[in-house]
């Protein structure tokens, strides 16, 4: 930059520039400026630069710049070439440096600036999408998060449509054309906060679409840009899919693991810039990440549904009604991410009108824990059929769990607890044993709840330590409450405080005439609206009693002559009960069982009849020998007694006690089932 001579200008700056005084008079003029505007330095220097501008408006803006001291002025001059002016006041001289930039060079700068801003916007939007999308294992929630991210950052309206079955965890059907896309609008977002009423609403099915090239691109994983004409070509009634003032739209597929889970649509109505391929690429990247979130939610929903179905099939009926007790069981799944755990309860009817009450807890959640729970429940039912006392049953169960543990993952050891109780409505007593499980509560008919004083043994699988059976008297009308630890540890793990809370809750929720299921719901209602952190199982059993006049018992010495006496007293008792139709069958049953006891076990021999929904005949002897049903050969003189008993009864069996065994036989009291059972004489021979 030199003075106003051609020679000086040629020797200085290569930039098209000028230096002006504070009045706008040109002091210096570069050779590049002379070449750009075709005006020599001698022609320009000493004159006002405003005189070079094309019109009066431009001169006024330039004069205002000089007066206000602006840092930048963009203006296009007239011919011979259009330039933009960039100005800067120099301190402390007050002179003005003026740069003359060709219009195309400034356009390049502007394009570069726009590219930089767009890259920054895209990066921010991708980051926001990564943070907001995929944090939920609910497909609908994930779809809504996606729509909220897209508006208003990428459009004025956005919708997410999911294929049928995705919300239920199923795989969507394969697509072979536009009509195969069976979609339902799941989530919407609007920059105004209101979704247009004439468009397809959330929850409604998207009408069949006509197969086009753009639609096939969407089906095969590629985003596409649509103008109003292309949208009209997709639908028979395009009015449901064209927002007012819409000028461009984009559709992109929710494509994950080879499945088209749905589509995403974004419209621009107020934003002026139309969509381009760069926008389509950005939408494709955002949607591809969201598709994995939707698919993860779908797969979780499928597993959770399978586990829940498995668990529901493993649990018994919610309510039962038997001579020993009426029961109600309630199960509340955890609110954690896993969703399903392995708490369980069971009600097992036992011979002689007794009932076994079971509640257990397998540590962990998910399909593995639920399957393990199923194995334990099956084992308990099998052992209960052997009519073992609680201590023996838990000992066998502990051995079985140790076998499970030896094959389990060492990083995730097998841990389980169990409480097993047997209630006898004749004796009105309950025998209980615990393997690391919280003690049950006993609610008296007056509504007072107290924890049963029981010494819990170690959790199942520990081995080497004994279990202890506790026997408690149970007044008819009392309620036994068995539960898992999730019910008392819901308050920050405070088990003692939770136990006190449960005691108060049971007492306040109980009423003698209140259905047990309603009582259970009232107890669980105290947990609040939020799902518990651990599974909760609650089993309530209201005890009943067999009336004393419904039982009759006798003791006999080990003498063959007592068989006829036993038949006589049984016949008299049945007549007194009005069961004359059962006299003949029962005499045969008693004769065979008492004869076997006298012949093979010795005395004393106990005989008892119990009448409730059926008639049970029990014969007790001091032997521990297990009776076996066998088929006698034609030449054998004996061996047909138990076969005869099996033919005359609906079921029979035996159980062992501390001082011998008891053989029981059960006959139905249903009128059409009374009388001798027919069988072929050849079966006896």
C-alpha positions as CSV (number, residue, x, y, z in Angstrom):
1,X,0.0,0.0,0.0
2,X,1.6,3.3,-1.1
3,X,0.7,6.7,-2.1
4,X,-1.4,7.6,-5.1
5,X,1.0,6.8,-8.0
6,X,0.9,3.9,-10.3
7,X,4.5,3.0,-9.7
8,X,4.0,3.0,-5.9
9,X,0.9,0.9,-6.2
10,X,2.7,-1.8,-8.3
11,X,5.3,-2.2,-5.7
12,X,3.0,-2.8,-2.7
13,X,0.3,-5.1,-1.4
14,X,-1.3,-7.8,-3.6
15,X,-4.7,-7.2,-1.9
16,X,-7.4,-5.0,-3.3
17,X,-7.3,-2.3,-0.6
18,X,-7.5,1.4,0.1
19,X,-6.8,3.7,3.0
20,X,-9.3,6.5,3.6
21,X,-9.2,9.5,6.0
22,X,-12.0,10.1,8.5
23,X,-13.9,12.0,5.8
24,X,-13.8,9.1,3.3
25,X,-11.1,10.6,1.0
26,X,-8.9,8.0,-0.6
27,X,-5.3,8.4,0.7
28,X,-3.8,5.2,-0.8
29,X,-4.9,2.8,-3.5
30,X,-3.3,-0.6,-4.2
31,X,-2.4,-2.0,-7.6
32,X,-4.8,-4.9,-7.0
33,X,-7.6,-2.5,-6.3
34,X,-6.9,-0.6,-9.5
35,X,-6.9,-3.8,-11.5
36,X,-10.1,-5.1,-9.8
37,X,-12.2,-1.9,-10.4
38,X,-10.2,-0.7,-13.5
39,X,-9.6,2.6,-11.9
40,X,-6.0,4.0,-11.7
41,X,-4.6,5.4,-8.5
42,X,-4.3,8.9,-10.1
43,X,-8.1,8.8,-10.8
44,X,-9.1,7.8,-7.3
45,X,-6.7,9.3,-4.8
46,X,-7.8,12.6,-3.3
47,X,-11.5,11.9,-4.1
48,X,-14.3,10.7,-1.8
49,X,-14.7,7.0,-2.0
50,X,-18.5,7.4,-1.7
51,X,-18.5,8.9,-5.2
52,X,-17.4,5.5,-6.6
53,X,-20.5,3.7,-5.2
54,X,-23.3,2.8,-7.6
55,X,-26.3,4.5,-6.1
56,X,-27.5,7.0,-3.5
57,X,-28.5,4.3,-1.0
58,X,-25.1,2.8,-1.1
59,X,-23.5,6.2,-0.6
60,X,-25.7,6.9,2.4
61,X,-24.9,3.5,4.1
62,X,-21.1,4.1,3.5
63,X,-21.4,7.6,5.0
64,X,-23.2,6.2,8.0
65,X,-20.4,3.7,8.4
66,X,-17.8,6.5,8.7
67,X,-20.0,8.4,11.2
68,X,-20.8,5.4,13.4
69,X,-17.4,3.6,13.3
70,X,-18.8,0.2,12.2
71,X,-16.3,-2.6,11.9
72,X,-17.8,-4.2,8.8
73,X,-19.8,-3.2,5.9
74,X,-21.0,-5.6,3.2
75,X,-22.1,-3.9,0.0
76,X,-21.9,-4.7,-3.6
77,X,-20.6,-1.9,-5.9
78,X,-21.7,-1.4,-9.5
79,X,-19.8,-2.3,-12.7
80,X,-17.4,-3.1,-14.0
81,X,-17.4,-5.8,-11.2
82,X,-19.4,-6.6,-8.1
83,X,-17.4,-6.6,-4.9
84,X,-18.1,-6.7,-1.1
85,X,-16.6,-4.1,1.1
86,X,-15.0,-4.9,4.4
87,X,-13.8,-2.0,6.5
88,X,-11.8,-1.5,9.7
89,X,-11.0,1.8,11.4
90,X,-7.3,2.1,12.3
91,X,-6.4,3.5,15.7
92,X,-5.1,5.9,16.8
93,X,-4.8,7.7,13.4
94,X,-8.6,7.4,12.7
95,X,-7.9,6.3,9.2
96,X,-10.0,3.6,7.6
97,X,-8.7,0.4,5.9
98,X,-11.0,-0.7,3.1
99,X,-10.8,-4.2,1.6
100,X,-12.5,-4.9,-1.7
101,X,-13.4,-8.6,-2.0
102,X,-14.9,-10.0,-5.2
103,X,-18.4,-11.4,-4.7
104,X,-17.5,-15.0,-5.6
105,X,-14.7,-15.0,-2.9
106,X,-17.2,-13.8,-0.2
107,X,-19.7,-16.5,-1.4
108,X,-17.0,-19.1,-0.8
109,X,-16.4,-17.8,2.7
110,X,-20.1,-17.8,3.3
111,X,-20.4,-21.4,2.1
112,X,-17.5,-22.5,4.2
113,X,-19.1,-20.8,7.2
114,X,-22.4,-22.4,6.6
115,X,-20.7,-25.8,6.2
116,X,-18.9,-25.3,9.5
117,X,-22.1,-24.3,11.2
118,X,-24.0,-27.2,9.8
119,X,-21.3,-29.7,10.9
120,X,-21.5,-28.2,14.4
121,X,-25.3,-28.5,14.3
122,X,-25.1,-32.1,13.1
123,X,-22.5,-33.0,15.8
124,X,-24.7,-31.5,18.5
125,X,-27.8,-33.2,17.3
126,X,-26.0,-36.6,17.1
127,X,-24.7,-36.1,20.7
128,X,-28.2,-35.2,21.9
129,X,-29.6,-38.2,20.2
130,X,-27.0,-40.5,21.8
131,X,-27.8,-39.1,25.2
132,X,-31.6,-39.1,25.0
133,X,-32.5,-42.1,22.9
134,X,-32.0,-45.7,24.1
135,X,-32.2,-45.1,27.8
136,X,-35.5,-46.9,28.1
137,X,-36.4,-50.5,27.6
138,X,-39.9,-49.5,26.5
139,X,-40.2,-49.3,22.7
140,X,-42.9,-46.7,22.8
141,X,-40.9,-44.5,25.1
142,X,-37.8,-44.9,22.8
143,X,-39.9,-43.9,19.8
144,X,-41.2,-40.8,21.6
145,X,-37.6,-39.8,22.6
146,X,-36.6,-40.1,18.9
147,X,-39.4,-37.8,17.8
148,X,-38.6,-35.2,20.5
149,X,-35.0,-35.1,19.4
150,X,-35.9,-34.4,15.7
151,X,-38.2,-31.5,16.5
152,X,-37.4,-28.6,16.2
153,X,-33.7,-29.4,15.5
154,X,-34.4,-31.1,12.1
155,X,-38.0,-30.3,11.3
156,X,-41.3,-28.8,12.4
157,X,-43.2,-32.1,12.7
158,X,-42.0,-35.7,13.2
159,X,-43.7,-39.1,13.7
160,X,-42.5,-42.6,14.4
161,X,-44.4,-45.6,13.2
162,X,-43.7,-49.1,14.4
163,X,-44.6,-52.4,12.8
164,X,-47.3,-54.6,14.2
165,X,-46.0,-56.7,17.0
166,X,-42.9,-54.7,17.9
167,X,-44.5,-53.2,21.0
168,X,-45.4,-56.8,22.1
169,X,-41.8,-58.0,21.6
170,X,-42.5,-59.9,18.3
171,X,-40.5,-59.6,15.1
172,X,-42.2,-57.6,12.4
173,X,-43.2,-59.4,9.3
174,X,-41.0,-59.4,6.3
175,X,-41.7,-56.7,3.7
176,X,-41.9,-57.3,-0.1
177,X,-43.7,-54.1,-1.1
178,X,-45.5,-51.0,0.0
179,X,-48.6,-52.9,1.1
180,X,-46.6,-55.2,3.4
181,X,-45.6,-52.3,5.7
182,X,-48.2,-52.7,8.4
183,X,-47.4,-49.7,10.6
184,X,-49.1,-48.0,13.5
185,X,-48.3,-44.4,14.5
186,X,-46.6,-44.7,17.9
187,X,-45.1,-41.2,18.7
188,X,-45.4,-37.7,17.4
189,X,-43.7,-34.3,18.0
190,X,-44.6,-30.8,16.9
191,X,-42.7,-27.5,17.1
192,X,-46.0,-25.8,18.1
193,X,-46.8,-28.5,20.7
194,X,-50.0,-29.5,18.9
195,X,-50.3,-32.3,16.4
196,X,-52.5,-31.4,13.4
197,X,-55.9,-33.0,13.7
198,X,-56.2,-33.9,10.0
199,X,-53.0,-36.1,10.1
200,X,-53.0,-39.8,11.2
201,X,-53.2,-39.7,15.0
202,X,-51.0,-41.7,17.5
203,X,-52.3,-45.2,17.9
204,X,-53.9,-45.3,14.5
205,X,-52.8,-47.5,11.7
206,X,-51.0,-46.1,8.7
207,X,-53.1,-46.8,5.5
208,X,-51.5,-49.1,2.9
209,X,-48.9,-47.4,0.7
210,X,-48.3,-47.7,-3.0
211,X,-45.0,-49.2,-3.8
212,X,-42.6,-46.6,-5.3
213,X,-38.9,-46.4,-5.8
214,X,-38.5,-44.1,-2.9
215,X,-40.6,-46.3,-0.6
216,X,-38.5,-49.3,-1.6
217,X,-35.4,-47.4,-0.6
218,X,-36.9,-46.8,2.8
219,X,-37.8,-50.5,3.2
220,X,-34.2,-51.5,2.4
221,X,-32.6,-49.2,4.9
222,X,-32.1,-45.9,3.0
223,X,-33.5,-42.5,3.9
224,X,-35.4,-40.6,1.2
225,X,-36.4,-37.0,0.6
226,X,-40.1,-36.4,-0.5
227,X,-41.7,-33.4,-1.9
228,X,-45.5,-33.0,-1.8
229,X,-46.0,-34.7,-5.2
230,X,-44.1,-37.8,-4.1
231,X,-46.1,-38.0,-0.9
232,X,-49.4,-37.8,-2.8
233,X,-48.2,-40.7,-4.9
234,X,-47.8,-42.9,-1.9
235,X,-51.4,-42.8,-0.5
236,X,-54.9,-43.1,-1.8
237,X,-55.8,-40.3,0.6
238,X,-52.7,-38.0,0.8
239,X,-54.5,-35.4,2.9
240,X,-53.8,-37.5,6.0
241,X,-50.1,-37.3,5.4
242,X,-49.6,-33.7,4.1
243,X,-49.3,-31.0,6.8
244,X,-50.2,-27.5,5.8
245,X,-47.4,-25.5,4.3
246,X,-45.2,-28.6,4.0
247,X,-42.6,-28.2,1.2
248,X,-40.3,-31.2,1.9
249,X,-40.3,-34.3,4.1
250,X,-38.0,-37.2,4.9
251,X,-38.7,-40.8,5.5
252,X,-36.1,-43.1,7.1
253,X,-36.4,-46.8,8.2
254,X,-35.9,-48.1,11.7
255,X,-33.7,-50.8,10.4
256,X,-31.8,-53.1,13.0
257,X,-30.4,-56.6,12.8
258,X,-31.9,-57.2,9.4
259,X,-35.4,-56.2,10.5
260,X,-37.5,-53.1,9.4
261,X,-39.1,-52.2,12.8
262,X,-40.8,-49.1,11.5
263,X,-40.3,-45.8,9.9
264,X,-39.6,-42.2,10.9
265,X,-41.0,-39.2,9.1
266,X,-39.9,-35.5,9.4
267,X,-41.7,-32.6,7.8
268,X,-40.6,-29.0,7.3
269,X,-43.4,-26.4,7.2
270,X,-42.1,-23.2,8.8
271,X,-38.4,-23.8,8.3
272,X,-37.6,-22.5,4.8
273,X,-34.6,-24.5,3.8
274,X,-35.6,-27.7,1.9
275,X,-34.1,-31.0,2.9
276,X,-31.1,-32.2,0.9
277,X,-29.0,-35.4,0.9
278,X,-26.9,-34.2,3.8
279,X,-30.1,-34.0,5.9
280,X,-31.0,-37.5,4.8
281,X,-27.6,-38.8,5.8
282,X,-27.9,-37.2,9.2
283,X,-31.4,-38.6,9.7
284,X,-30.2,-42.1,8.7
285,X,-27.5,-42.0,11.3
286,X,-29.8,-40.8,14.1
287,X,-32.5,-43.3,13.2
288,X,-30.0,-46.2,12.9
289,X,-28.9,-45.6,16.5
290,X,-32.5,-45.3,17.6
291,X,-33.4,-48.5,15.8
292,X,-31.0,-50.4,18.0
293,X,-32.7,-48.9,21.0
294,X,-36.2,-49.9,19.7
295,X,-34.9,-53.4,19.0
296,X,-33.3,-53.8,22.4
297,X,-36.6,-52.7,23.9
298,X,-38.5,-55.2,21.7
299,X,-36.2,-58.1,22.7
300,X,-36.4,-57.2,26.3
301,X,-40.2,-57.1,26.1
302,X,-40.2,-60.5,24.5
303,X,-37.9,-62.0,27.1
304,X,-39.9,-60.4,29.9
305,X,-43.1,-61.7,28.5
306,X,-41.7,-65.2,28.2
307,X,-40.3,-65.1,31.7
308,X,-43.5,-63.7,33.1
309,X,-45.6,-66.3,31.3
310,X,-43.3,-69.1,32.6
311,X,-43.5,-67.7,36.1
312,X,-47.2,-67.4,36.0
313,X,-47.5,-71.0,34.9
314,X,-45.2,-72.1,37.7
315,X,-47.2,-70.3,40.4
316,X,-50.4,-72.0,41.7
317,X,-53.9,-70.7,41.5
318,X,-54.2,-67.3,43.2
319,X,-56.9,-68.7,45.6
320,X,-57.7,-72.1,46.9
321,X,-60.5,-73.4,49.1
322,X,-59.9,-76.7,51.0
323,X,-61.1,-78.2,54.3
324,X,-57.8,-77.2,56.0
325,X,-57.7,-73.6,54.9
326,X,-58.6,-71.0,52.3
327,X,-55.7,-69.3,50.8
328,X,-54.8,-66.3,48.6
329,X,-51.5,-65.7,47.0
330,X,-50.2,-62.4,45.5
331,X,-47.1,-61.7,43.5
332,X,-45.6,-58.3,42.7
333,X,-42.7,-58.2,40.3
334,X,-39.7,-56.0,40.8
335,X,-39.5,-52.6,39.2
336,X,-35.8,-53.0,38.3
337,X,-34.6,-53.3,34.7
338,X,-34.7,-57.1,34.9
339,X,-38.4,-56.9,35.7
340,X,-39.0,-60.5,36.8
341,X,-37.5,-62.4,39.7
342,X,-37.9,-65.8,41.2
343,X,-40.0,-65.5,44.3
344,X,-42.7,-68.1,44.6
345,X,-45.4,-69.5,46.8
346,X,-47.3,-72.8,46.7
347,X,-50.2,-74.5,48.4
348,X,-50.0,-78.3,48.3
349,X,-52.9,-80.5,49.5
350,X,-51.8,-83.5,51.6
351,X,-53.7,-86.6,52.6
352,X,-55.9,-86.6,55.7
353,X,-57.0,-83.0,54.8
354,X,-53.7,-81.5,55.7
355,X,-52.1,-78.7,53.6
356,X,-48.5,-77.6,53.0
357,X,-47.8,-73.9,52.7
358,X,-44.6,-72.9,50.9
359,X,-42.8,-69.7,50.1
360,X,-39.4,-69.3,48.6
361,X,-36.9,-66.9,47.0
362,X,-34.2,-67.6,44.5
363,X,-31.6,-64.8,44.3
364,X,-31.3,-63.0,41.0
365,X,-33.7,-62.1,38.2
366,X,-34.4,-63.1,34.7
367,X,-35.0,-66.4,32.9
368,X,-32.3,-68.3,34.7
369,X,-33.6,-67.4,38.1
370,X,-37.2,-68.2,37.1
371,X,-36.2,-71.6,35.7
372,X,-34.3,-72.4,38.9
373,X,-37.4,-71.4,40.9
374,X,-39.4,-73.9,38.8
375,X,-37.0,-76.7,39.6
376,X,-37.2,-75.9,43.3
377,X,-40.9,-75.7,43.3
378,X,-41.2,-79.1,41.5
379,X,-38.7,-80.6,44.0
380,X,-40.8,-79.3,47.0
381,X,-43.9,-80.8,45.5
382,X,-42.2,-84.1,44.9
383,X,-40.8,-84.2,48.5
384,X,-44.2,-83.1,49.9
385,X,-45.8,-86.2,48.3
386,X,-43.5,-88.3,50.4
387,X,-45.2,-86.7,53.5
388,X,-41.9,-85.8,55.1
389,X,-41.9,-83.5,58.1
390,X,-40.6,-79.9,57.4
391,X,-37.1,-80.7,58.8
392,X,-36.7,-83.7,56.6
393,X,-38.0,-82.0,53.5
394,X,-35.7,-79.0,53.8
395,X,-32.7,-81.4,54.4
396,X,-33.5,-83.2,51.2
397,X,-34.0,-79.9,49.4
398,X,-30.7,-78.6,50.7
399,X,-28.9,-81.6,49.3
400,X,-30.6,-81.0,45.9
401,X,-29.6,-77.3,45.9
402,X,-26.0,-78.2,46.6
403,X,-26.1,-80.3,43.5
404,X,-27.5,-77.3,41.6
405,X,-24.7,-75.1,43.0
406,X,-22.0,-77.5,41.9
407,X,-23.1,-77.0,38.3
408,X,-23.8,-73.3,38.6
409,X,-21.5,-70.5,37.4
410,X,-18.9,-69.8,40.1
411,X,-19.2,-66.1,39.5
412,X,-23.0,-66.3,40.2
413,X,-23.4,-68.8,43.0
414,X,-26.8,-70.4,43.6
415,X,-28.6,-68.8,46.6
416,X,-32.2,-69.6,47.7
417,X,-34.3,-69.5,50.8
418,X,-37.5,-71.4,51.7
419,X,-40.2,-71.7,54.4
420,X,-42.2,-74.9,54.6
421,X,-45.2,-75.3,56.8
422,X,-47.7,-78.2,57.2
423,X,-51.1,-77.4,58.8
424,X,-53.2,-80.2,60.3
425,X,-56.9,-79.2,60.7
426,X,-57.6,-82.3,62.9
427,X,-54.9,-81.5,65.5
428,X,-55.2,-77.7,64.7
429,X,-51.5,-77.4,64.7
430,X,-48.9,-76.1,62.2
431,X,-45.4,-77.5,61.9
432,X,-42.8,-75.1,60.3
433,X,-39.2,-75.0,59.3
434,X,-37.2,-72.3,57.6
435,X,-34.1,-72.3,55.4
436,X,-32.8,-68.8,55.8
437,X,-36.3,-67.3,55.2
438,X,-38.1,-64.6,57.3
439,X,-40.5,-66.0,59.9
440,X,-44.2,-65.9,59.1
441,X,-46.9,-63.9,60.9
442,X,-49.9,-65.5,62.7
443,X,-53.0,-63.2,62.8
444,X,-55.4,-64.2,65.5
445,X,-59.2,-64.0,64.8
446,X,-59.1,-60.8,66.9
447,X,-56.8,-59.2,64.4
448,X,-53.5,-59.2,66.4
449,X,-50.5,-60.1,64.3
450,X,-47.4,-61.7,65.8
451,X,-44.3,-63.1,64.2
452,X,-44.0,-66.9,64.7
453,X,-41.0,-67.6,67.0
454,X,-38.9,-69.8,64.7
455,X,-35.2,-70.3,64.4
456,X,-34.3,-70.1,60.7
457,X,-31.6,-72.5,59.4
458,X,-29.1,-71.6,56.8
459,X,-30.1,-70.8,53.2
460,X,-30.4,-73.7,50.9
461,X,-27.2,-75.0,49.5
462,X,-25.0,-74.2,52.5
463,X,-25.1,-77.7,53.9
464,X,-23.7,-79.1,57.2
465,X,-26.1,-77.3,59.4
466,X,-29.4,-78.6,60.8
467,X,-33.0,-77.3,60.3
468,X,-35.4,-77.1,63.2
469,X,-39.2,-77.8,63.1
470,X,-41.4,-75.6,65.3
471,X,-45.0,-76.6,66.1
472,X,-47.6,-73.9,66.9
473,X,-51.2,-74.2,67.9
474,X,-53.5,-72.5,65.4
475,X,-56.9,-71.3,66.4
476,X,-59.6,-71.8,63.7
477,X,-60.1,-68.5,61.9
478,X,-56.5,-67.4,62.3
479,X,-54.5,-66.3,59.3
480,X,-50.9,-67.4,58.5
481,X,-49.0,-64.8,56.5
482,X,-46.0,-66.2,54.6
483,X,-43.9,-63.7,52.5
484,X,-40.6,-63.0,50.9
485,X,-38.0,-60.5,52.0
486,X,-38.9,-58.0,49.3
487,X,-42.0,-57.1,51.4
488,X,-40.0,-56.0,54.4
489,X,-36.8,-54.7,52.8
490,X,-38.6,-52.1,50.6
491,X,-37.5,-49.3,52.8
492,X,-33.8,-48.8,52.1
493,X,-33.0,-52.3,53.2
494,X,-34.2,-51.8,56.8
495,X,-35.5,-55.3,57.5
496,X,-36.3,-54.6,61.2
497,X,-38.3,-51.5,60.3
498,X,-39.9,-53.4,57.5
499,X,-40.9,-56.2,59.8
500,X,-42.5,-53.8,62.2
501,X,-44.3,-52.1,59.3
502,X,-45.6,-55.4,58.1
503,X,-46.9,-56.3,61.5
504,X,-48.9,-53.1,61.7
505,X,-50.0,-53.4,58.2
506,X,-51.4,-56.9,58.6
507,X,-53.2,-56.0,61.8
508,X,-54.8,-52.9,60.2
509,X,-55.8,-54.7,57.0
510,X,-57.3,-57.8,58.6
511,X,-61.0,-58.3,59.2
512,X,-62.7,-61.7,59.9
513,X,-65.2,-61.3,57.1
514,X,-62.8,-59.7,54.6
515,X,-61.7,-61.8,51.6
516,X,-58.1,-62.8,51.9
517,X,-57.3,-61.6,48.4
518,X,-58.6,-58.1,49.4
519,X,-56.5,-58.2,52.6
520,X,-53.4,-59.1,50.6
521,X,-54.0,-56.2,48.1
522,X,-54.4,-53.8,51.1
523,X,-51.1,-55.0,52.5
524,X,-49.2,-54.6,49.2
525,X,-50.9,-51.2,48.7
526,X,-48.8,-49.9,51.6
527,X,-45.7,-50.2,49.3
528,X,-46.8,-47.2,47.4
529,X,-47.3,-46.6,43.7
530,X,-43.6,-47.3,42.7
531,X,-42.7,-50.9,41.8
532,X,-40.6,-52.6,44.5
533,X,-36.8,-53.0,44.1
534,X,-37.2,-56.7,44.7
535,X,-39.9,-59.2,44.0
536,X,-42.7,-59.6,46.6
537,X,-44.7,-62.8,47.2
538,X,-47.4,-62.9,49.9
539,X,-49.4,-66.0,50.8
540,X,-52.3,-65.7,53.3
541,X,-54.0,-68.9,54.7
542,X,-57.1,-68.7,56.9
543,X,-57.0,-71.9,59.0
544,X,-60.1,-74.1,59.4
545,X,-60.6,-77.1,61.7
546,X,-62.2,-80.5,61.3
547,X,-65.0,-80.7,63.9
548,X,-64.3,-83.2,66.7
549,X,-67.5,-85.2,65.9
550,X,-66.1,-85.7,62.4
551,X,-63.4,-88.0,63.7
552,X,-63.4,-91.3,65.5
553,X,-60.3,-93.3,66.7
554,X,-59.5,-96.6,68.4
555,X,-56.4,-98.4,69.6
556,X,-56.1,-102.2,69.4
557,X,-53.5,-104.7,70.6
558,X,-51.6,-106.9,68.0
559,X,-54.2,-109.7,68.2
560,X,-55.8,-111.3,65.1
561,X,-59.2,-111.3,66.9
562,X,-59.3,-107.5,66.9
563,X,-60.0,-107.5,63.1
564,X,-63.6,-108.4,63.5
565,X,-63.9,-105.8,66.3
566,X,-62.4,-103.1,64.1
567,X,-64.9,-104.0,61.3
568,X,-67.8,-103.7,63.8
569,X,-66.9,-100.4,65.4
570,X,-66.2,-98.9,61.9
571,X,-69.7,-100.0,60.7
572,X,-71.4,-98.6,63.8
573,X,-69.6,-95.2,63.3
574,X,-70.5,-95.0,59.6
575,X,-74.2,-95.7,60.4
576,X,-74.1,-93.0,63.1
577,X,-72.7,-90.5,60.5
578,X,-75.4,-91.6,58.0
579,X,-72.8,-93.2,55.6
580,X,-74.4,-96.6,55.4
581,X,-73.5,-96.9,51.7
582,X,-69.8,-96.9,52.6
583,X,-70.0,-99.6,55.3
584,X,-69.3,-102.6,53.0
585,X,-66.3,-101.0,51.3
586,X,-64.9,-99.6,54.5
587,X,-65.2,-102.9,56.3
588,X,-63.1,-104.6,53.6
589,X,-60.5,-101.8,53.7
590,X,-60.2,-101.9,57.5
591,X,-60.0,-105.7,57.5
592,X,-57.1,-105.7,55.0
593,X,-55.1,-102.9,56.7
594,X,-55.6,-104.0,60.3
595,X,-54.8,-107.6,59.3
596,X,-51.5,-106.5,57.7
597,X,-50.6,-104.4,60.7
598,X,-51.2,-107.3,63.1
599,X,-49.4,-109.8,60.9
600,X,-46.3,-107.8,59.9
601,X,-45.9,-104.9,62.3
602,X,-47.2,-105.8,65.7
603,X,-49.0,-103.5,68.2
604,X,-50.4,-101.3,69.2
605,X,-52.6,-100.7,66.1
606,X,-54.3,-97.4,65.7
607,X,-57.5,-96.9,63.7
608,X,-59.0,-93.5,62.8
609,X,-61.9,-92.3,60.6
610,X,-62.1,-88.7,59.4
611,X,-65.1,-87.4,57.6
612,X,-65.0,-84.2,55.6
613,X,-65.3,-83.8,51.8
614,X,-64.3,-87.5,51.7
615,X,-63.9,-90.3,54.1
616,X,-60.3,-91.2,55.2
617,X,-59.4,-94.4,57.0
618,X,-56.0,-94.4,58.8
619,X,-54.3,-97.4,60.3
620,X,-51.1,-96.8,62.3
621,X,-48.6,-99.4,63.4
622,X,-45.0,-99.3,64.9
623,X,-43.2,-100.6,61.8
624,X,-41.2,-98.4,59.4
625,X,-41.6,-100.9,56.5
626,X,-43.0,-99.2,53.4
627,X,-46.0,-101.1,52.0
628,X,-45.8,-102.1,48.4
629,X,-48.6,-102.9,45.9
630,X,-47.8,-106.1,44.0
631,X,-49.5,-108.5,41.7
632,X,-50.0,-111.9,43.3
633,X,-49.6,-115.1,41.3
634,X,-52.6,-117.4,40.9
635,X,-51.1,-119.9,43.3
636,X,-50.3,-117.4,46.1
637,X,-52.5,-117.5,49.1
638,X,-52.0,-113.8,50.0
639,X,-50.6,-110.6,48.6
640,X,-53.9,-109.3,47.3
641,X,-54.9,-107.0,50.2
642,X,-53.4,-103.7,49.0
643,X,-54.6,-104.4,45.5
644,X,-58.1,-104.7,46.9
645,X,-57.7,-101.5,48.9
646,X,-56.5,-99.7,45.7
647,X,-59.6,-100.9,43.8
648,X,-62.0,-99.8,46.6
649,X,-60.6,-96.3,47.2
650,X,-60.0,-93.1,45.2
651,X,-56.4,-93.1,46.4
652,X,-54.2,-94.5,49.2
653,X,-50.7,-94.1,50.6
654,X,-48.5,-94.1,53.7
655,X,-46.5,-91.7,55.7
656,X,-43.8,-92.2,58.3
657,X,-43.7,-90.7,61.8
658,X,-41.3,-90.8,64.7
659,X,-42.9,-94.0,66.0
660,X,-43.9,-96.0,63.0
661,X,-46.1,-95.4,59.9
662,X,-49.6,-94.6,58.9
663,X,-51.4,-96.2,56.0
664,X,-54.4,-94.1,54.8
665,X,-57.1,-94.8,52.3
666,X,-59.6,-92.2,50.9
667,X,-63.1,-92.7,49.6
668,X,-65.2,-90.1,47.9
669,X,-68.5,-88.9,49.5
670,X,-69.9,-87.8,46.1
671,X,-73.2,-89.9,45.8
672,X,-72.6,-91.1,42.2
673,X,-69.1,-92.3,43.2
674,X,-70.2,-94.4,46.1
675,X,-70.6,-98.2,46.0
676,X,-68.3,-101.0,45.1
677,X,-65.8,-100.5,42.4
678,X,-66.1,-103.1,39.7
679,X,-63.0,-105.0,38.7
680,X,-62.3,-108.3,37.0
681,X,-61.8,-111.3,39.3
682,X,-58.8,-112.2,37.1
683,X,-57.1,-109.1,38.4
684,X,-57.1,-110.6,41.8
685,X,-55.8,-113.9,40.6
